[in-house]
Amino acid sequence: MINSFYNEEEVKQLGFKSVGKNVFISKKASFYSPENISIGDNVRIDDFCILSGNIILGNYIHISAYCALYGSYGIIMEDFTGLSPRTTIFSAIDDFSGDYLIGPMVEINFRNIISGKVIIKKFSQIGANCVIFPNLIIEEGVAVGAMSLVNSSLKAWGIYVGIPAKFLKPRNKNLLMLKKKFLNE
């Protein structure tokens, strides 16, 4: 397993805006504009992930295999957050209504881009195969169930599921006590 991740010196050579300690990045992950990506401490990015654009990763983050973060308008993942396999976060999407052309090879005046920063607050976890649309905040302590579509902001300490994601039930806040024990606070 160790050989499948870049070593500390190799991580520094990738050209990130900043990078913390104890960072594990798969050699099979792809980064576009790494000079716009900041990575905190204790972060792991697994195989076949794509990170592009303006991205800030806090501490104690896991981005599972096959995730994509398209951060042209900004993505922030705060401490103790994670993305399960095959999750995609978009900070910009094309308008598919039929009123505009779509795709990066079309001149911008023929397109309608829906855009805005995506913020995932502390202690939030996104399940496998989720899609997150632009211009929203996933508040602290949220869990999003597998195969959900997040197209609007989600309130703190809830479990959300579905297409689009809807509130299912409250989430236990025991994580806050565990964090204190884990960090010896």
Helices and strands as residue ranges (DSSP letters): G 2-4, H 8-13, E 18-19, E 23-25, E 30-32, G 34-36, E 37-39, E 43-45, E 50-57, E 61-63, E 68-77, E 82-83, E 88-90, E 92-94, G 108-110, E 113-115, E 118-120, E 125-126, E 131-132, E 136-138, E 143-144, E 149-150, E 158-161, E 166-170, H 174-182
